[in-house]
Amino acid sequence: MAMDERARHQLYLRLEEHLGADAAATLMEHLPPTGWSDVPNRRDLDHLRAIVKADLDQFQAMTKHDLEQSRAVTTSDIQRMGDQLRAELHKAIAEQTRTVVITAVLANLGAVLAVGGLAFAAARLT
């Protein structure tokens, strides 16, 4: 039997007759407002716990998967950047080596020509 407002009011009037207005009001305040069928029981709470646990487990699995994907992408990006850095460093060192070698060759050639010029000049003087 569902409790409606008319039935609640009749119950209050009967309680008021036997207990008094204050006691009847206090007792009525402790009754659920729409009946006991709307109050969750242990089975409802267990069902809700199972649903929440399943949701949390799914969220945990999705988060773990997302973190693993992020880790893989980050690792790949770091490796790619390291490869690019090594390639640029190798290119820069090769260019620098080429510059140093060319400079040394030209400096030696200049020195050889200067010494050769001095030798010819000394030979002409004698």
C-alpha positions as CSV (number, residue, x, y, z in Angstrom):
1,M,0.0,0.0,0.0
2,A,1.5,3.3,-1.1
3,M,1.5,6.2,1.3
4,D,0.0,9.3,-0.1
5,E,-0.4,12.7,1.5
6,R,-3.9,12.0,2.7
7,A,-2.8,8.9,4.4
8,R,0.1,10.7,6.0
9,H,-2.2,13.4,7.3
10,Q,-4.6,10.9,8.8
11,L,-1.7,9.2,10.5
12,Y,-0.5,12.5,11.9
13,L,-4.0,13.3,13.2
14,R,-4.2,9.9,15.0
15,L,-0.7,10.4,16.5
16,E,-1.6,13.9,17.6
17,E,-4.6,12.5,19.5
18,H,-2.5,9.9,21.3
19,L,0.9,11.5,21.7
20,G,0.3,15.3,21.4
21,A,1.2,17.7,18.6
22,D,5.0,17.9,19.3
23,A,5.6,14.2,19.6
24,A,3.4,13.5,16.5
25,A,5.4,16.1,14.5
26,T,8.7,14.6,15.6
27,L,7.6,11.1,14.7
28,M,6.3,12.2,11.3
29,E,9.6,14.0,10.5
30,H,11.4,10.6,10.9
31,L,9.2,8.9,8.3
32,P,10.4,9.0,4.7
33,P,8.6,11.6,2.7
34,T,7.3,9.4,-0.1
35,G,7.2,5.9,1.4
36,W,9.6,3.1,2.1
37,S,9.8,1.9,-1.5
38,D,12.0,5.0,-2.3
39,V,14.5,4.3,0.5
40,P,17.5,2.3,-0.8
41,N,18.2,-1.0,0.9
42,R,21.4,-3.0,1.2
43,R,20.8,-4.8,-2.1
44,D,20.4,-1.4,-3.9
45,L,23.7,-0.2,-2.3
46,D,25.5,-3.4,-3.2
47,H,24.3,-3.0,-6.8
48,L,25.4,0.6,-6.8
49,R,28.8,-0.4,-5.4
50,A,29.2,-3.0,-8.2
51,I,28.4,-0.4,-10.8
52,V,30.7,2.2,-9.4
53,K,33.5,-0.4,-9.1
54,A,33.1,-1.4,-12.7
55,D,33.2,2.2,-13.8
56,L,36.3,2.9,-11.8
57,D,38.0,-0.3,-13.1
58,Q,37.1,0.8,-16.7
59,F,38.4,4.3,-16.0
60,Q,41.6,2.9,-14.5
61,A,42.2,0.7,-17.6
62,M,41.5,3.6,-20.0
63,T,43.9,5.8,-18.0
64,K,46.6,3.2,-18.0
65,H,46.2,2.7,-21.7
66,D,46.4,6.4,-22.4
67,L,49.5,6.7,-20.2
68,E,51.2,3.8,-22.1
69,Q,50.3,5.5,-25.4
70,S,51.7,8.8,-24.2
71,R,54.9,7.1,-22.9
72,A,55.4,5.4,-26.3
73,V,54.8,8.6,-28.3
74,T,57.1,10.5,-25.9
75,T,59.8,7.9,-26.2
76,S,59.5,7.9,-30.0
77,D,59.7,11.7,-30.1
78,I,62.8,11.8,-27.9
79,Q,64.5,9.2,-30.0
80,R,63.6,11.0,-33.2
81,M,64.9,14.3,-31.8
82,G,68.1,12.6,-30.6
83,D,68.6,11.2,-34.1
84,Q,68.1,14.6,-35.6
85,L,70.5,16.2,-33.1
86,R,73.2,13.6,-33.9
87,A,72.8,14.2,-37.6
88,E,73.0,18.0,-37.2
89,L,76.1,17.6,-34.9
90,H,77.7,15.2,-37.4
91,K,77.1,17.7,-40.2
92,A,78.4,20.6,-38.2
93,I,81.6,18.8,-37.2
94,A,82.2,17.7,-40.8
95,E,81.8,21.3,-42.1
96,Q,84.1,22.5,-39.3
97,T,86.7,19.9,-40.1
98,R,86.6,20.8,-43.8
99,T,87.0,24.5,-43.0
100,V,90.0,23.7,-40.7
101,V,91.7,21.4,-43.3
102,I,91.2,23.9,-46.1
103,T,92.5,26.7,-43.9
104,A,95.6,24.6,-43.0
105,V,96.2,23.7,-46.6
106,L,96.0,27.2,-47.8
107,A,98.2,28.4,-44.9
108,N,100.8,25.8,-45.7
109,L,100.6,26.6,-49.4
110,G,101.2,30.3,-48.6
111,A,104.1,29.4,-46.4
112,V,105.6,27.2,-49.1
113,L,105.2,29.9,-51.7
114,A,106.7,32.5,-49.4
115,V,109.7,30.3,-48.7
116,G,110.0,29.5,-52.4
117,G,109.9,33.2,-53.2
118,L,112.6,33.9,-50.6
119,A,114.7,31.1,-52.0
120,F,114.4,32.5,-55.6
121,A,115.1,36.0,-54.3
122,A,118.2,34.7,-52.4
123,A,119.4,32.8,-55.5
124,R,119.1,35.9,-57.7
125,L,121.0,38.0,-55.2
126,T,124.0,35.7,-55.3
